[in-house]
Amino acid sequence: FSKCMCLCCLPLTAGLEQLQVLDLSGNQLQGSLPAAFGPALKQLLLAKNTLSGDSAAAWAKMCNASLQLEVLDISDNLQLNGTLPGCWGGLSQLTTIRASRTRLSGGWQSHGGQLCG
């Protein structure tokens, strides 16, 4: 669904337990990051949308879930704000966060991970 120019909110819910890559970049998705993802998700690509607000609640739930997330790209969401949670360092598979051109703050430490942006 990358670059399909969908204009909607992002209400992802259950039923995506086997999904490994979710690429919704280059659309006009609005609102906050969803709070639930399937445990098999490895890449969440949401760049170049119009996501907004403080997504701290959704991110905290990501820390408490047994996610296999390796790549998170939320870059080019100019109204997305808040703080990158330190608990992401505990997601052992997470190696890359792309957050350029957002209003996010904070840092991220992990074993071999990189923060782009």
Chimera marker file (.cmm) of the C-alpha trace (Angstrom):
<marker_set name="trace">
<marker id="1" x="0.000" y="0.000" z="0.000" r="1" g="1" b="0" radius="0.5"/>
<marker id="2" x="3.006" y="2.279" z="-0.257" r="1" g="1" b="0" radius="0.5"/>
<marker id="3" x="2.260" y="5.511" z="-2.136" r="1" g="1" b="0" radius="0.5"/>
<marker id="4" x="-1.376" y="4.624" z="-2.817" r="1" g="1" b="0" radius="0.5"/>
<marker id="5" x="-2.400" y="8.073" z="-1.553" r="1" g="1" b="0" radius="0.5"/>
<marker id="6" x="-4.893" y="6.681" z="0.933" r="1" g="1" b="0" radius="0.5"/>
<marker id="7" x="-6.467" y="9.409" z="3.036" r="1" g="1" b="0" radius="0.5"/>
<marker id="8" x="-7.591" y="7.950" z="6.332" r="1" g="1" b="0" radius="0.5"/>
<marker id="9" x="-6.761" y="7.353" z="9.921" r="1" g="1" b="0" radius="0.5"/>
<marker id="10" x="-4.744" y="4.339" z="10.972" r="1" g="1" b="0" radius="0.5"/>
<marker id="11" x="-6.902" y="2.074" z="13.174" r="1" g="1" b="0" radius="0.5"/>
<marker id="12" x="-4.933" y="-1.176" z="12.975" r="1" g="1" b="0" radius="0.5"/>
<marker id="13" x="-6.345" y="-3.892" z="15.186" r="1" g="1" b="0" radius="0.5"/>
<marker id="14" x="-6.158" y="-7.631" z="15.672" r="1" g="1" b="0" radius="0.5"/>
<marker id="15" x="-6.078" y="-10.084" z="12.800" r="1" g="1" b="0" radius="0.5"/>
<marker id="16" x="-2.579" y="-9.237" z="11.597" r="1" g="1" b="0" radius="0.5"/>
<marker id="17" x="-0.701" y="-11.829" z="13.652" r="1" g="1" b="0" radius="0.5"/>
<marker id="18" x="1.360" y="-13.161" z="10.715" r="1" g="1" b="0" radius="0.5"/>
<marker id="19" x="2.121" y="-9.819" z="9.047" r="1" g="1" b="0" radius="0.5"/>
<marker id="20" x="5.891" y="-9.226" z="8.811" r="1" g="1" b="0" radius="0.5"/>
<marker id="21" x="6.135" y="-6.020" z="6.742" r="1" g="1" b="0" radius="0.5"/>
<marker id="22" x="3.654" y="-3.159" z="6.841" r="1" g="1" b="0" radius="0.5"/>
<marker id="23" x="4.547" y="-0.429" z="4.339" r="1" g="1" b="0" radius="0.5"/>
<marker id="24" x="2.070" y="2.432" z="4.374" r="1" g="1" b="0" radius="0.5"/>
<marker id="25" x="4.613" y="5.105" z="3.500" r="1" g="1" b="0" radius="0.5"/>
<marker id="26" x="3.807" y="7.889" z="1.069" r="1" g="1" b="0" radius="0.5"/>
<marker id="27" x="0.106" y="8.118" z="1.873" r="1" g="1" b="0" radius="0.5"/>
<marker id="28" x="-1.910" y="10.733" z="3.712" r="1" g="1" b="0" radius="0.5"/>
<marker id="29" x="-2.514" y="8.736" z="6.873" r="1" g="1" b="0" radius="0.5"/>
<marker id="30" x="-3.578" y="10.913" z="9.790" r="1" g="1" b="0" radius="0.5"/>
<marker id="31" x="-3.588" y="10.605" z="13.544" r="1" g="1" b="0" radius="0.5"/>
<marker id="32" x="-1.325" y="8.816" z="16.003" r="1" g="1" b="0" radius="0.5"/>
<marker id="33" x="0.580" y="5.597" z="15.640" r="1" g="1" b="0" radius="0.5"/>
<marker id="34" x="-1.613" y="2.564" z="16.270" r="1" g="1" b="0" radius="0.5"/>
<marker id="35" x="-1.194" y="0.899" z="19.652" r="1" g="1" b="0" radius="0.5"/>
<marker id="36" x="-1.376" y="-2.721" z="18.481" r="1" g="1" b="0" radius="0.5"/>
<marker id="37" x="0.657" y="-4.731" z="16.020" r="1" g="1" b="0" radius="0.5"/>
<marker id="38" x="1.002" y="-8.414" z="15.320" r="1" g="1" b="0" radius="0.5"/>
<marker id="39" x="3.938" y="-10.068" z="17.098" r="1" g="1" b="0" radius="0.5"/>
<marker id="40" x="5.526" y="-11.177" z="13.796" r="1" g="1" b="0" radius="0.5"/>
<marker id="41" x="5.904" y="-7.610" z="12.477" r="1" g="1" b="0" radius="0.5"/>
<marker id="42" x="9.526" y="-6.929" z="11.472" r="1" g="1" b="0" radius="0.5"/>
<marker id="43" x="9.234" y="-3.703" z="9.476" r="1" g="1" b="0" radius="0.5"/>
<marker id="44" x="6.824" y="-0.848" z="10.137" r="1" g="1" b="0" radius="0.5"/>
<marker id="45" x="7.196" y="1.774" z="7.405" r="1" g="1" b="0" radius="0.5"/>
<marker id="46" x="5.041" y="4.863" z="7.914" r="1" g="1" b="0" radius="0.5"/>
<marker id="47" x="7.223" y="7.601" z="6.374" r="1" g="1" b="0" radius="0.5"/>
<marker id="48" x="5.826" y="10.533" z="4.403" r="1" g="1" b="0" radius="0.5"/>
<marker id="49" x="2.374" y="10.651" z="5.956" r="1" g="1" b="0" radius="0.5"/>
<marker id="50" x="0.602" y="13.199" z="8.120" r="1" g="1" b="0" radius="0.5"/>
<marker id="51" x="0.802" y="11.339" z="11.425" r="1" g="1" b="0" radius="0.5"/>
<marker id="52" x="0.529" y="13.710" z="14.359" r="1" g="1" b="0" radius="0.5"/>
<marker id="53" x="0.302" y="13.968" z="18.096" r="1" g="1" b="0" radius="0.5"/>
<marker id="54" x="2.252" y="12.459" z="20.946" r="1" g="1" b="0" radius="0.5"/>
<marker id="55" x="2.409" y="8.722" z="20.346" r="1" g="1" b="0" radius="0.5"/>
<marker id="56" x="3.944" y="7.866" z="23.725" r="1" g="1" b="0" radius="0.5"/>
<marker id="57" x="1.062" y="5.572" z="24.724" r="1" g="1" b="0" radius="0.5"/>
<marker id="58" x="1.350" y="3.499" z="21.561" r="1" g="1" b="0" radius="0.5"/>
<marker id="59" x="5.119" y="3.310" z="21.894" r="1" g="1" b="0" radius="0.5"/>
<marker id="60" x="4.894" y="2.161" z="25.514" r="1" g="1" b="0" radius="0.5"/>
<marker id="61" x="2.653" y="-0.713" z="24.414" r="1" g="1" b="0" radius="0.5"/>
<marker id="62" x="5.273" y="-1.658" z="21.806" r="1" g="1" b="0" radius="0.5"/>
<marker id="63" x="7.798" y="-2.016" z="24.624" r="1" g="1" b="0" radius="0.5"/>
<marker id="64" x="5.501" y="-4.324" z="26.582" r="1" g="1" b="0" radius="0.5"/>
<marker id="65" x="4.663" y="-6.539" z="23.605" r="1" g="1" b="0" radius="0.5"/>
<marker id="66" x="6.802" y="-9.410" z="22.424" r="1" g="1" b="0" radius="0.5"/>
<marker id="67" x="7.533" y="-7.742" z="19.080" r="1" g="1" b="0" radius="0.5"/>
<marker id="68" x="10.098" y="-8.877" z="16.550" r="1" g="1" b="0" radius="0.5"/>
<marker id="69" x="10.298" y="-5.346" z="15.089" r="1" g="1" b="0" radius="0.5"/>
<marker id="70" x="13.617" y="-4.660" z="13.313" r="1" g="1" b="0" radius="0.5"/>
<marker id="71" x="12.943" y="-1.413" z="11.391" r="1" g="1" b="0" radius="0.5"/>
<marker id="72" x="10.673" y="1.503" z="12.273" r="1" g="1" b="0" radius="0.5"/>
<marker id="73" x="10.441" y="4.355" z="9.747" r="1" g="1" b="0" radius="0.5"/>
<marker id="74" x="8.311" y="7.278" z="10.886" r="1" g="1" b="0" radius="0.5"/>
<marker id="75" x="10.298" y="9.972" z="9.072" r="1" g="1" b="0" radius="0.5"/>
<marker id="76" x="8.650" y="12.874" z="7.240" r="1" g="1" b="0" radius="0.5"/>
<marker id="77" x="5.708" y="13.127" z="9.631" r="1" g="1" b="0" radius="0.5"/>
<marker id="78" x="6.150" y="16.788" z="10.496" r="1" g="1" b="0" radius="0.5"/>
<marker id="79" x="3.505" y="16.939" z="13.241" r="1" g="1" b="0" radius="0.5"/>
<marker id="80" x="4.569" y="13.775" z="15.091" r="1" g="1" b="0" radius="0.5"/>
<marker id="81" x="5.915" y="14.803" z="18.486" r="1" g="1" b="0" radius="0.5"/>
<marker id="82" x="6.885" y="13.384" z="21.825" r="1" g="1" b="0" radius="0.5"/>
<marker id="83" x="9.881" y="11.535" z="23.177" r="1" g="1" b="0" radius="0.5"/>
<marker id="84" x="11.471" y="8.377" z="21.876" r="1" g="1" b="0" radius="0.5"/>
<marker id="85" x="11.018" y="5.872" z="24.703" r="1" g="1" b="0" radius="0.5"/>
<marker id="86" x="14.155" y="4.518" z="26.322" r="1" g="1" b="0" radius="0.5"/>
<marker id="87" x="12.486" y="1.109" z="26.615" r="1" g="1" b="0" radius="0.5"/>
<marker id="88" x="12.976" y="0.611" z="22.863" r="1" g="1" b="0" radius="0.5"/>
<marker id="89" x="16.547" y="-0.311" z="23.750" r="1" g="1" b="0" radius="0.5"/>
<marker id="90" x="15.058" y="-3.467" z="25.244" r="1" g="1" b="0" radius="0.5"/>
<marker id="91" x="13.535" y="-4.545" z="21.911" r="1" g="1" b="0" radius="0.5"/>
<marker id="92" x="16.408" y="-6.830" z="20.988" r="1" g="1" b="0" radius="0.5"/>
<marker id="93" x="15.534" y="-7.085" z="17.291" r="1" g="1" b="0" radius="0.5"/>
<marker id="94" x="15.064" y="-3.336" z="16.715" r="1" g="1" b="0" radius="0.5"/>
<marker id="95" x="18.128" y="-2.098" z="14.840" r="1" g="1" b="0" radius="0.5"/>
<marker id="96" x="16.929" y="0.963" z="12.917" r="1" g="1" b="0" radius="0.5"/>
<marker id="97" x="14.632" y="3.871" z="13.711" r="1" g="1" b="0" radius="0.5"/>
<marker id="98" x="14.206" y="6.537" z="11.047" r="1" g="1" b="0" radius="0.5"/>
<marker id="99" x="12.668" y="9.642" z="12.577" r="1" g="1" b="0" radius="0.5"/>
<marker id="100" x="13.994" y="12.560" z="10.535" r="1" g="1" b="0" radius="0.5"/>
<marker id="101" x="11.684" y="15.489" z="9.828" r="1" g="1" b="0" radius="0.5"/>
<marker id="102" x="9.531" y="14.881" z="12.892" r="1" g="1" b="0" radius="0.5"/>
<marker id="103" x="9.247" y="16.828" z="16.125" r="1" g="1" b="0" radius="0.5"/>
<marker id="104" x="10.474" y="13.932" z="18.249" r="1" g="1" b="0" radius="0.5"/>
<marker id="105" x="13.083" y="14.268" z="20.953" r="1" g="1" b="0" radius="0.5"/>
<marker id="106" x="15.138" y="11.951" z="23.090" r="1" g="1" b="0" radius="0.5"/>
<marker id="107" x="17.704" y="9.313" z="22.395" r="1" g="1" b="0" radius="0.5"/>
<marker id="108" x="17.877" y="5.582" z="21.976" r="1" g="1" b="0" radius="0.5"/>
<marker id="109" x="20.534" y="3.143" z="23.113" r="1" g="1" b="0" radius="0.5"/>
<marker id="110" x="20.726" y="-0.476" z="22.064" r="1" g="1" b="0" radius="0.5"/>
<marker id="111" x="23.118" y="-3.203" z="21.137" r="1" g="1" b="0" radius="0.5"/>
<marker id="112" x="24.183" y="-2.244" z="17.635" r="1" g="1" b="0" radius="0.5"/>
<marker id="113" x="21.070" y="-0.205" z="16.835" r="1" g="1" b="0" radius="0.5"/>
<marker id="114" x="21.118" y="3.043" z="14.928" r="1" g="1" b="0" radius="0.5"/>
<marker id="115" x="18.936" y="6.117" z="15.134" r="1" g="1" b="0" radius="0.5"/>
<marker id="116" x="18.609" y="7.820" z="11.762" r="1" g="1" b="0" radius="0.5"/>
<marker id="117" x="17.439" y="11.345" z="11.598" r="1" g="1" b="0" radius="0.5"/>
<link id1="1" id2="2" r="1" g="1" b="0" radius="0.2"/>
<link id1="2" id2="3" r="1" g="1" b="0" radius="0.2"/>
<link id1="3" id2="4" r="1" g="1" b="0" radius="0.2"/>
<link id1="4" id2="5" r="1" g="1" b="0" radius="0.2"/>
<link id1="5" id2="6" r="1" g="1" b="0" radius="0.2"/>
<link id1="6" id2="7" r="1" g="1" b="0" radius="0.2"/>
<link id1="7" id2="8" r="1" g="1" b="0" radius="0.2"/>
<link id1="8" id2="9" r="1" g="1" b="0" radius="0.2"/>
<link id1="9" id2="10" r="1" g="1" b="0" radius="0.2"/>
<link id1="10" id2="11" r="1" g="1" b="0" radius="0.2"/>
<link id1="11" id2="12" r="1" g="1" b="0" radius="0.2"/>
<link id1="12" id2="13" r="1" g="1" b="0" radius="0.2"/>
<link id1="13" id2="14" r="1" g="1" b="0" radius="0.2"/>
<link id1="14" id2="15" r="1" g="1" b="0" radius="0.2"/>
<link id1="15" id2="16" r="1" g="1" b="0" radius="0.2"/>
<link id1="16" id2="17" r="1" g="1" b="0" radius="0.2"/>
<link id1="17" id2="18" r="1" g="1" b="0" radius="0.2"/>
<link id1="18" id2="19" r="1" g="1" b="0" radius="0.2"/>
<link id1="19" id2="20" r="1" g="1" b="0" radius="0.2"/>
<link id1="20" id2="21" r="1" g="1" b="0" radius="0.2"/>
<link id1="21" id2="22" r="1" g="1" b="0" radius="0.2"/>
<link id1="22" id2="23" r="1" g="1" b="0" radius="0.2"/>
<link id1="23" id2="24" r="1" g="1" b="0" radius="0.2"/>
<link id1="24" id2="25" r="1" g="1" b="0" radius="0.2"/>
<link id1="25" id2="26" r="1" g="1" b="0" radius="0.2"/>
<link id1="26" id2="27" r="1" g="1" b="0" radius="0.2"/>
<link id1="27" id2="28" r="1" g="1" b="0" radius="0.2"/>
<link id1="28" id2="29" r="1" g="1" b="0" radius="0.2"/>
<link id1="29" id2="30" r="1" g="1" b="0" radius="0.2"/>
<link id1="30" id2="31" r="1" g="1" b="0" radius="0.2"/>
<link id1="31" id2="32" r="1" g="1" b="0" radius="0.2"/>
<link id1="32" id2="33" r="1" g="1" b="0" radius="0.2"/>
<link id1="33" id2="34" r="1" g="1" b="0" radius="0.2"/>
<link id1="34" id2="35" r="1" g="1" b="0" radius="0.2"/>
<link id1="35" id2="36" r="1" g="1" b="0" radius="0.2"/>
<link id1="36" id2="37" r="1" g="1" b="0" radius="0.2"/>
<link id1="37" id2="38" r="1" g="1" b="0" radius="0.2"/>
<link id1="38" id2="39" r="1" g="1" b="0" radius="0.2"/>
<link id1="39" id2="40" r="1" g="1" b="0" radius="0.2"/>
<link id1="40" id2="41" r="1" g="1" b="0" radius="0.2"/>
<link id1="41" id2="42" r="1" g="1" b="0" radius="0.2"/>
<link id1="42" id2="43" r="1" g="1" b="0" radius="0.2"/>
<link id1="43" id2="44" r="1" g="1" b="0" radius="0.2"/>
<link id1="44" id2="45" r="1" g="1" b="0" radius="0.2"/>
<link id1="45" id2="46" r="1" g="1" b="0" radius="0.2"/>
<link id1="46" id2="47" r="1" g="1" b="0" radius="0.2"/>
<link id1="47" id2="48" r="1" g="1" b="0" radius="0.2"/>
<link id1="48" id2="49" r="1" g="1" b="0" radius="0.2"/>
<link id1="49" id2="50" r="1" g="1" b="0" radius="0.2"/>
<link id1="50" id2="51" r="1" g="1" b="0" radius="0.2"/>
<link id1="51" id2="52" r="1" g="1" b="0" radius="0.2"/>
<link id1="52" id2="53" r="1" g="1" b="0" radius="0.2"/>
<link id1="53" id2="54" r="1" g="1" b="0" radius="0.2"/>
<link id1="54" id2="55" r="1" g="1" b="0" radius="0.2"/>
<link id1="55" id2="56" r="1" g="1" b="0" radius="0.2"/>
<link id1="56" id2="57" r="1" g="1" b="0" radius="0.2"/>
<link id1="57" id2="58" r="1" g="1" b="0" radius="0.2"/>
<link id1="58" id2="59" r="1" g="1" b="0" radius="0.2"/>
<link id1="59" id2="60" r="1" g="1" b="0" radius="0.2"/>
<link id1="60" id2="61" r="1" g="1" b="0" radius="0.2"/>
<link id1="61" id2="62" r="1" g="1" b="0" radius="0.2"/>
<link id1="62" id2="63" r="1" g="1" b="0" radius="0.2"/>
<link id1="63" id2="64" r="1" g="1" b="0" radius="0.2"/>
<link id1="64" id2="65" r="1" g="1" b="0" radius="0.2"/>
<link id1="65" id2="66" r="1" g="1" b="0" radius="0.2"/>
<link id1="66" id2="67" r="1" g="1" b="0" radius="0.2"/>
<link id1="67" id2="68" r="1" g="1" b="0" radius="0.2"/>
<link id1="68" id2="69" r="1" g="1" b="0" radius="0.2"/>
<link id1="69" id2="70" r="1" g="1" b="0" radius="0.2"/>
<link id1="70" id2="71" r="1" g="1" b="0" radius="0.2"/>
<link id1="71" id2="72" r="1" g="1" b="0" radius="0.2"/>
<link id1="72" id2="73" r="1" g="1" b="0" radius="0.2"/>
<link id1="73" id2="74" r="1" g="1" b="0" radius="0.2"/>
<link id1="74" id2="75" r="1" g="1" b="0" radius="0.2"/>
<link id1="75" id2="76" r="1" g="1" b="0" radius="0.2"/>
<link id1="76" id2="77" r="1" g="1" b="0" radius="0.2"/>
<link id1="77" id2="78" r="1" g="1" b="0" radius="0.2"/>
<link id1="78" id2="79" r="1" g="1" b="0" radius="0.2"/>
<link id1="79" id2="80" r="1" g="1" b="0" radius="0.2"/>
<link id1="80" id2="81" r="1" g="1" b="0" radius="0.2"/>
<link id1="81" id2="82" r="1" g="1" b="0" radius="0.2"/>
<link id1="82" id2="83" r="1" g="1" b="0" radius="0.2"/>
<link id1="83" id2="84" r="1" g="1" b="0" radius="0.2"/>
<link id1="84" id2="85" r="1" g="1" b="0" radius="0.2"/>
<link id1="85" id2="86" r="1" g="1" b="0" radius="0.2"/>
<link id1="86" id2="87" r="1" g="1" b="0" radius="0.2"/>
<link id1="87" id2="88" r="1" g="1" b="0" radius="0.2"/>
<link id1="88" id2="89" r="1" g="1" b="0" radius="0.2"/>
<link id1="89" id2="90" r="1" g="1" b="0" radius="0.2"/>
<link id1="90" id2="91" r="1" g="1" b="0" radius="0.2"/>
<link id1="91" id2="92" r="1" g="1" b="0" radius="0.2"/>
<link id1="92" id2="93" r="1" g="1" b="0" radius="0.2"/>
<link id1="93" id2="94" r="1" g="1" b="0" radius="0.2"/>
<link id1="94" id2="95" r="1" g="1" b="0" radius="0.2"/>
<link id1="95" id2="96" r="1" g="1" b="0" radius="0.2"/>
<link id1="96" id2="97" r="1" g="1" b="0" radius="0.2"/>
<link id1="97" id2="98" r="1" g="1" b="0" radius="0.2"/>
<link id1="98" id2="99" r="1" g="1" b="0" radius="0.2"/>
<link id1="99" id2="100" r="1" g="1" b="0" radius="0.2"/>
<link id1="100" id2="101" r="1" g="1" b="0" radius="0.2"/>
<link id1="101" id2="102" r="1" g="1" b="0" radius="0.2"/>
<link id1="102" id2="103" r="1" g="1" b="0" radius="0.2"/>
<link id1="103" id2="104" r="1" g="1" b="0" radius="0.2"/>
<link id1="104" id2="105" r="1" g="1" b="0" radius="0.2"/>
<link id1="105" id2="106" r="1" g="1" b="0" radius="0.2"/>
<link id1="106" id2="107" r="1" g="1" b="0" radius="0.2"/>
<link id1="107" id2="108" r="1" g="1" b="0" radius="0.2"/>
<link id1="108" id2="109" r="1" g="1" b="0" radius="0.2"/>
<link id1="109" id2="110" r="1" g="1" b="0" radius="0.2"/>
<link id1="110" id2="111" r="1" g="1" b="0" radius="0.2"/>
<link id1="111" id2="112" r="1" g="1" b="0" radius="0.2"/>
<link id1="112" id2="113" r="1" g="1" b="0" radius="0.2"/>
<link id1="113" id2="114" r="1" g="1" b="0" radius="0.2"/>
<link id1="114" id2="115" r="1" g="1" b="0" radius="0.2"/>
<link id1="115" id2="116" r="1" g="1" b="0" radius="0.2"/>
<link id1="116" id2="117" r="1" g="1" b="0" radius="0.2"/>
</marker_set>
